Amino acid sequence: MKVEILTPEKSVFDGEARLVSLPGSDGSLGILNNHAPLITTLKEGIVKIEGADGKVQEFGVKGGTVEVLNNRVIVLAE
């Protein structure tokens, strides 16, 4: 799936992923391919992105919003 992490200043990540883990306001979220459409807020924590090669990248966020739609994850992070 396509993943983008955007901040007010710049694009932090733009690429493909197998799994995205997010710190949702109501609990942790795990997003895989073909996930149901979703819009929710994020709390402070770590966004983890696992690529197809198994490598994991981590990004700290102070909050924000995530949208999941049609195998595309867009994180608007603070």
N, C-alpha and C positions, 0 to 999 in steps of 0.2 A: 504494500500500500504506500501511497505517497504521503509524506509527512513534512509539514512546515512549522517552524517555530519562529514567530515574529515578535520583536519588541518595538517600542516606539522609535528606537534609534536605528535598528537594522534587522536583517534576516539572520538568525543565529544558526538555523539548520534547514536544509532543503534536500530531501532525498528519499530513498526507499527504505522501508522497514518491515520486519516480520512481526514485531511486537512493540507496542508503546505502553509504558506504565506511567500513570499520572496521579498526582495528589489531589483528588477531587475534594470539594468542600464537604461532601457527605461520606467520604471514604476513598480508598485507593481504587483506581480504575485500571483495567488491562484491556487494551484494544488490539484485536487481531483482524485479519482480512474478513470482509463481509460482515462487519459489526453493524448492528442496527443504528439508524440515524440517532444522533445525540448532540445536545448542546448543554453544557454545564459550566459551572465556575470552578476555579482551582484555588487551593490554599497554598501557603508557602510550603515548599518541599522540592523534591527532585523529580524531573522528568527523565525517564530512562527509555532509550531507543535501542532496540536490538535489530541489527541489520541481518540480511539474509546469510551473511558469513558467520553469524554468531557473535560478532563484536558488539559490545554494549557501550553506548555513549551516554553520559549524564549531564544534565543541564539544571542548574538551580533556578527556581522561580519564586517570586514573592507573592504570586497570585495571578489571576487572569481568567481566561475563558478558553474552552476547547469546543470545536465543532467536528463531528464525525459524520461524513456523508459520502456514499459511493466510493469506498476504499480510499478516502482522502481525509487526513487528520490535520486540522489547522489549529495551532496553539497561539493565542494572542496573550503573551506573557508580560508581566511587569518585572 
